[in-house]
């Protein structure tokens, strides 16, 4: 299915990855994310916009939980060219309710940064969050998770020191199809980036990785997750289909303390 996209007319190629258009109430859901994130920030003690690099978006938020607990570190999506970590602070609700520390990572967006630079920033940010936790006498263990483009970045950050397990939510694991869609206008993916930054083409990292998607998502998004889960067959983590979840509502299964995504991830503590 991933290979067949190039044969389609341009409009259909673009529609195959246009999650905002595919989800009828996507604007309302995104507005709700912002409101819920503002509410969390108002009531939770957080260390906001901690800098890990010189670029404007090279900052992270850290919300303390128990000192001996791991940190749930979330990487936002937006096809590497949209969104902001601040809109997704609400995903920390469930982790904090369970006593975990929680963090959210920002990074420079395309076209201001290439995907190669974005991946380097995220790996730098993962190390910075771990160092921040350790400097406060907290556990250096990370539960890494990300949504959409953040799922891709999570897969590429799995090998980082301190990462215990990863969760990719509705992720992109083969970049090749994106070269033939509207998304490549900002990304300008090179053949080298497709080969070296697509998790489907890289050696497996021997750590648990949960590949999750919503059953109401676009077929191409589902196919991306299915392809990675097939590659990782026999590895820890496995495939998790969230019944009825669309590309946006699926995040509720991470934000709730009893959400299926959060519960599957914390099982690796």
BASEVO-564805 format. One record per residue: x, y, z of N, C-alpha, C in turn. Coordinates in steps of 0.001 Angstrom, whole numbers, plus 524288, in hexadecimal, padded with zeros to 5 digits. Last residue first. Layout:
XYZXYZXYZ...
//
This chain:
81DDA7FF0188093820F18010B884F1823017FC7888826817407FB308792C81CD57FA0C878748203D7FC6387CAF80D887FEEA87B3580E687F95E87C618142B7F7E787BEB80CE2808918771B80ED78083087C7C80FAB8028687E28808858060986D1A80DDE8080886D9F8100180754873227FE6C802AA86F2A802057FF1C86C7D807AC800DF86D237FA6480BA1873FA7FAE2806CA877027FE96802E8874627FA6D812C686BB77FDA6813B1870567FE8180EAD873607F34180DC7864F37F89880EF5863427FC3780FB5867F77E9FF80D0386AB67EC9880840868F07F22E80949867327E86B814898765F7E8748141F870B07EBC280F8986ED37E7BD816FC880A87E67D8119987F437E65E810C9879567EA6C82195880427ED7A81DFD883827EC9581841882257EA878274B873707E78782543877DB7EAD38217487B0E7F16A8295F86B367F09B82D6586F337EDB582B65873FE7F0F5820F48647B7F5DF821F2867377F5048259F86BCE7E7428214F8608C7E8D381C4D862CD7EE3A81C93865537E6F782AD885BDB7E42F82A47860D07E5A1825308638C7EB88829808524B7EECB82B7F856887EC1582B4285BD37E3C6826CA84B697E7098229484D877EA5D8246D8521C7DF7A82FA6847397DD1482D8C84BFC7E0548293A84E727E5CE830B583E137E62F83463842657E40583217847797E3E6828EA836FE7E94C82ABB8378A7E9FF82E6683C2C7DAAF820E683E3F7DC7E8238E8398D7E1DB825E883AAE7D6D5814B1843937DA2181951843FD7DB5681BB283EAF7D19280B67843247CEAA81036842487D1E281524842637DAD08051A84AD77D5BB80498848457D2E9809D8847E67E76D805078480F7E3C68079D84B997DE81807F9848E27F0127FAE4847267EC0B7FDB5844397E8167FFE9848127FCDB7F8768489E7F8477F9CE84BBE7F48E7FD1D848708071F7EF34847D4803777F2A1845247FEBA7F397848958130C7EE6E84FAC80EA57EC9384CA780B4C7F0E884A5881A997ECAD858AE8176F7F14085788812807EFD3854A7825C17E57585473822537E753858A181F517EC2A856E0825517DE3E8484E827C37E1DF84BF3823D77E3828502381F137D8B1841B7822587D5B88454B8253A7D91C8492C81FB57E20C837DC81D127DD5B839C2820C77DA1983D0F823037EB128336E824927EA1E838D4821F87E54283B2581E3F7EAE8829B3823F27EAC9829F6825CB7E94482F6D813F47EBF582CFB815957E72D82A5181B7D7E69282A7A814207F5E9830F1813197F19683484814A07EC6083215815CD7FBA7827D0819D67FB8282BDB818F97F6ED82F8B80C757F9A18226E811777F83482012815BE7F7E78242E804F67FDD88290C804F77F8378280F80A297F670825CD807598088882853807FF805BA82D49808357FFD282C81804F580A3C81DA480A2480B9081FBF80B2F80882824CB7FA778078B81D277FE508045481A65803D18056181C607F5CE80FB88228E7F58D80A73824B17F9BF806F78223E7F8108179A81B637FA28817E6820B47FA0D8128E8234B7F26B81424812B37F8178149C812597FA9E814ED817BD7E7D281493816597EA5780F97815177F04780FE9814D37E59781D24821507E64F81C6881BBC7E9288173F81AA77DF018177982CA87E2E481ABA829F87E2FD819A08241F7D90981191833017D6428154A82FAC7DA08818E082CB97DF9380BE78393E7DCF180902835137D9CC80C918317B7EBE7811B483BDD7E6488118E83C9C7E3A080EDB838177F7B980B678406B7F4C880E8483CA17EF0080E1083DE88049D80879845257FF0080944845FE7FC9C80C8E841A780E43800AC848FF80C85803438443A80695803AA84470817698010D852CE811E080016851AE8105F8034084CDD823137FB4D8556B820AE7FF988527481B297FDFD8510382DC37F7B885D81828237F76A85C5C8263C7FC3685963839D37F65785675836ED7F86885ADF831207F7EB8598D842147F55384E7D8404E7F130851F983E0E7F3728570B83F147FA758425E8412C7FBB28478F83ED07F7D284B648420D7F5CB8359F83E8A7F60583A1C841857F75A83F13847527FDD482B6A847B77F95282EF5844297FA0A833B183E20803F282257842818040D825FF842B67FF1A829508356F8055781C8983A2B803DF819B783EE68034A81D4782D98808BD8230982CD1803CB8203E831C4801DF81D9B830BC812B68266C8317380E31829E1830C3808EF827278378181AF781E7A832AD817DB81E8883379813218220A840ED81FC081D7D83D76821A38219F8381E81F078219B8466D81BDF8151C848EC81BB081A428457681D7681EBD83FE881CCE80C3E8428A817D880D5F8446D817888130283C9A8271A80C86838BE822E680C4383B2C81DBB80DEB8464F82C1E80C518430082C77810F983EE98282C811008498E829968021E84CA3827D4806A384961827FC80B9A8425D82EC47FC23842698290F7FBE984583826D18007E83CA28392E803C88407A8371A80026840318312D8002383145840D3805048342683C1C8067C837F283A838023882BF484A7F806EE83027849FA80302833AD8454C804528247184E8780E138287084ACE80FCD82D1184A6F80C1581DB28553D808AA820CC8573F80D078254F8539D80E6D81A8484E53800C981BAF853CC7FF8381F1085639803C581770844C78047781CEB8455C8030D81E5884AEB8017080CCF844C0805C58101A8454B80A6A815C78466080912807CC842417FCB080860847CF7FDFE80C11848B28028F80F28836ED7F83180A92839A27FA3E80BDD83F5B7FB47817AF830D77F63081403831927F1DC80F00834477F3A381D2482F607FF2881FBD8324C7FAFE81C05833A87F6918176C8288980505816A482E1A805EA8193B8317A801C281AD081E75802B2815ED8205E80065815268263E800F1824A481E29808C08248581E3F8030D81F5682033800C7824B381CE281358824508223181153823868226980B7181F10814C881BCC8215C814A0816928207F819FD8142281A358178B824C581EF18146782541821AA8136D82009812BA81F6E82C408149E81ED2826E8819DC81C068273A808B481BC5835F180D9F81DC3833FD80E8D81CE782E2A8010581A8483DBD7FFA181C5E8387B8046881E8F835A480A2C81ACF847358048881B57846888037881D9D841218136D8130384CD0812688161F8483280C918162C8471C81A36811F9857F6814E38117F85605814408152E8516B824E180B2685E35822B380F2A85AD881D2680DE28593182CDC809DD869C882930807CE865F18270E80C5D862C88357C80EC186E8483407809678700983091806DF86BE983FDA816A986C0F83AA28155D86A208398080FA586B5584A24817DC86F078461E818C0872E3840A2817618712084F2181BED862E98503B81A1B8683884BBF81B8C86BDA847D8818AC8575684A5E81C6E85ACD84AF681A47860528422B81249850EB847628107C8526E84A198141A8564B8392C817F184E9F838D08135E8520B83E238119F854108389681FC78478D83AEE8210284C9683B2C81C668504D8335281BF183F35838D281D4383E5883B9481EBE8436F8297981AD9843A682C2A81630841B4831FC8173B840F8827698257B84583827F1821CF849E282ADC81CEB848328263F8293C83B8182AAF82B1883E9682B95827A98436A81CE6823FB838CC821B582326835C68267F824AC839018166C828B0840128172F823098403981C118217983D3F81696832F883CD18192C831AB841B8819E382BDD84278810378328A83443815CF8333683355818EF831FE838428081B82BC283CB6808A182D568374380E7182DE1835EA80D9782CFE8495A808DF82C8C84620809EF82EA0840AE8154C825F1852B38146782A2A84F0A80FE3828E184B7681D30822DD85DDF8188E8222285AA8817D1826DF8571F8252481C29866CD824EC81FC28625F8200F81EB985F288280181C1C87301824248197786FC58230081D3E86B4A8347B81BDD878FC830AD81E94875B882D0181ABC8731783BBC81D168849F8390E8199F880F5834C181C9787E1C840A58224388C5F8422F8239E8870F83F8D8203F882F7839C18270D8977183B52822B38941683CCA824BB88EB283F0B8328889DDC83AE182F2289C0083D1482AC1898A28455083A9B8A0EC84529835F98A433840E48322E8A2BD846148422D899BA8425E8431489DF6841CF83E5D8A18D84C9283DF78927084E968425D8957B84B04843AF89A0F845DC836CA88DA484A0F834E68910984C2F8393A8948383F9A83DAD887B983D5583A5B88BC28417A8388D88FA08473F841F988123844218456188487841BC84234888FC84A7D8394A87B8884E3E83C0287EE584B6783F89882CD8412983735876038434F83355879B08471A835EF87D818408C8404A8700183C6083F0E873BD83E5283B25877CD849A683F29869F6849158439986D88844DA8429F8719B847BA8365F863EF84C1783646867A184B8F83A9F86BAB83F6383A7385E2283E9A835CD8616D842DC8357F865918446F84289858A284078843B685C8883F6283F2D8603484ACE83CF0851D884D3184075855A284960841B085A0C842E28384484C0F8467C834F984F13849578382B8533183E9B84162847BF83B7B83E1384B3183EF583A8284E6E846D98451D84174844E684835845D7841DF844CF849B38479283CFD83A2784C0783E2183D9284A4F8414B8424F83DD683DFA8354083F1D839238380B843A783A1183BD283F3A847FB830C683B1E84709834A083C4C8422B837DB8473784638829968481F849B682E0484410848EE8324A841EB83F7D822BD846D283DD182531847F28411F82A0783A14845EB81F3A838B1841878229B83D8783F668255983E3A8536D8209F83D8584E9581D9F83BFB84A38821568378485EC2824EF83B5D85AA5825EE83A2C85608822618303D864F78204D8349486795822FE838E2863B782465827938607281BB282C8E8600C818EB8311F862CA81B9A827EC85815827038292F858E882180825AC85D3E81F6282A6185CCB834298271D85A89830168296885B7582AAD831A08594083F60830F585CBF83AEA82DF2859FE8369B82AAA8545584AA382EE985405846C282DAA857BA842498276485049857DC826C28536F8532F82B68852D884F8C821DC846AE85FFD8267D8489385D48824FE84BBE8587381D8E844CB86CDA81C25845998675E820A18486B864B781C4683BD18779481F1683FEB874C281D128402986F2E819C58374C8847C8181B837DC87F0C81B0A83C6887C8F81ABB82D3C88E2681C4E8324C88C2981A768328E8867980FC4826088936A814548268A8900D815D682C4788F738069282513898E280B508263889BD7810338269E898957FD888244A893857FFEF81F58895218050182028898217FBCC82E85890FE7F81B82BFB894907FA44826D0896998039682FF388997804088328F88EA7800618301A892AE7FF5A829EE881598046B82896883A08050582B02889057F60E82F7587F1F7F5EF82A17881047FAFB82886883B07F9EA8399387BE57F626838DF8802F7F659833658827E7FFF883B2287339802BA839D6878127FF058388D87C897F9DE83EB086B5A7FB0F8391386B457FDE48375F870367F95D8497E86C5B7F5338466086EC17F67B8409386EDE800FC84DBD866368022C84CEE86BC07FE1B8497786E677FFD98502985BF77FF5484AA585D61800B98499586316801FE85A3C859777FCAC858688586B7FBB2852E885A6E80CA285B4185B2B8090A85D8785EFA8036F85B9F85E4C811DD857498527B81177854048573080D5F8560F85AF780AEF859A8846B580E7985B8E84ACA80DBA8582484F9A808E4859618388E807A68585483E0B80C0685A27841B7810D68558B82D6380C718582B82FEE80C5B856C1835B88188484F588295981825854B182744813A6857D3829A48185A844D382B7F81D688477582C1A81D3684D3082A6F80DC98421182BB6810D78410F826F6815EF8442E826E680A59842E58359D8093B8474B8322580C76846EF82D3280D9483F73842F680D9783EAF83D5680C25843A383A748161583F3A84E78811608409D84B838120C83F90845AD81A388363C8575E81BF783946852DA8174083A4F84F5E81B7B8346E865108181E834938607381A568382D85C4781FB182C4286EB78217A8308786B5581E8F8304C8662D81E0A828E687B3281B6A828548763381CDF82D19872EC827D78249A883618258082933880E9822FB827A787BC48269B81C0488EB6828AF81DA28899D825DA8227888795827D381F0589C88824D481D4E897F58278C81EE7892EA82C1D822ED8A55C82E1B81DE58A39082B6981BEF89EA0826BD82C228A72882C4E82C6C8A5F582E5D827538A3AB81A6582DF38A0EB81D9A82B7D8A4FE8235982B7A8A35D81AEF83908898D2817A78353889B7D81AC48330B8A00D81C088457C8928B81DEA8418D896418199883E028985681C8384864885B9818C28485F889FD81A4F8440D88DD9822E88501E87CCB8239484BB38805C81FD784C58884EE82461853A186F688219B854408745C8229784F62877A582EDF858A58677782B7F8547186955828D58561686E57833E285E2085B748327B85E7A860F782F23859C58626A8363A862BB851118394485EBA853D38389385F53859B88319A86AB784BA782E488666284D6083147862118503183A23871808496C8359F8733D84C768327786EBB84EBC8470586BF584B2C8427D86D3A847F283DB386E4984B6484E718687F8527784E1586E0D851558493186F8D84E4384A2485F1D85C4D84D05860BB8579F84BEF86666856758440285D75864B7847FD85978863A584B1C85AA885EBD83CFD8640386EDC83FD386437869E8843C685FC686970830438624887307835BC861708746B838E6860E486F5D82561864CF8734F828FC866F886F6982EA5866D7871448228686325880CC820C58642787B7C82527866828782981FC985AC0889B78247285DC0888508241E85E8588269813B485AD3890C1817008595688C6681BA385CE688BC18095B85683897AE80E718590B898588120685727893FB7FCA58588889278801198550C8937980616858368941F7F50D85FDA88FF27F49C85D0B894EE7F950859AA896447F75286489886817F57C867D388AC77F58286504890057F9A185C5087FF27FDDA85FE8881617FC5186338886117EFA98582287EA87F3B28551C8815D7F802858BB8834C7EAE48602F879007E8E085EBC87E287ECE785BA5881407F09B8600886FC17F0B2864B9873067EEE586374878917ED868561986C4F7F30B8571086D847F39F85BE8870EE7E301857AB86A577E486853DF86E597EA33854A686FFF7E3E585EF38621F7E13486051866FD7E2C885CA786B717E9498591C85A6C7EB7885E0185C797E91085F5B861BB7E226850F5858C07E77984FC485A9A7E9E2854A685D117D9C28568F854A67D93485409859BA7DE8B852AE85C097DE038592F84B077DCA585D5D84EB17DBFD85B3D8543E7DE9884F28846D97E36985214847D27E2768569684B937D3E484CD1846097D740849A4849607DC4784C8884AB27D0B78545E83ED77CE8785469844217D1EC8513C847DC7D66585126836147D737856638383D7D533856B783DD77D256846F9834337D7CD847A2835C57D8C584D03838357C8D1842B18317D7C8FA84666835D07CE9084760837B57CB6983BF6828F97C79E8403B828557C8008445482CA07D6DE83834824307D3FE83810829247D07983CE18295B7DB6683AA581A9F7D8CB8359881B347D57483546820257E07E8440F81BBF7DBDD843DA8186D7D8BF83EDE8194F7E872840C48227C7E4FB844FE8240C7DFF5844F2820DC7EDFB8392381CDD7EAE4837A8821707E70083BDA823087F1B683608811AB7EF7B83ADB813BE7EBC48399E8183F7F5A082DD180C277F85D82F40810F67F63483436813787EF3582CB9803A27F0A2827F9806757F3518292380BA97EEC0836387FEAB7EA77834D38022D7EBD58301D805907F7AD8358C7F8497F7718395A7FC8E7F34C837DA8008C7F49F82DBA7F1637F96282D117F4937F92C830AC7F9507EC03832707ECD27EB3382DD77F01D7EFFF82CB27F3727F0D183A797E7427ECDC83BB77EB317EBE9837287EEE37F77E834FA7E0337F9A18382F7E4667F5AB839457E8B27F390827907DDBE7F3A882D207DC6F7F55C830587E1287FC4A81CB57E0F97F75C81F897E1647F7E38251F7DF5F805E68181F7E160802DA817657DC967FDC581A7C7DC94809BC8199A7EB6380C0381CAF7E726808CB81C587E226804EF8120A7F1BE8032F817717F1EC8050981A937ED32808A7807FB7F296804F18091C7EE638036C80ED97EE0580EC88064E7FB3081164806CF7F62880DB3808B47F1DD80795804F98031380AFB8097F8034380D7B80A7B7FDF4803387FB4A800008000080000800008035A804E980000
//
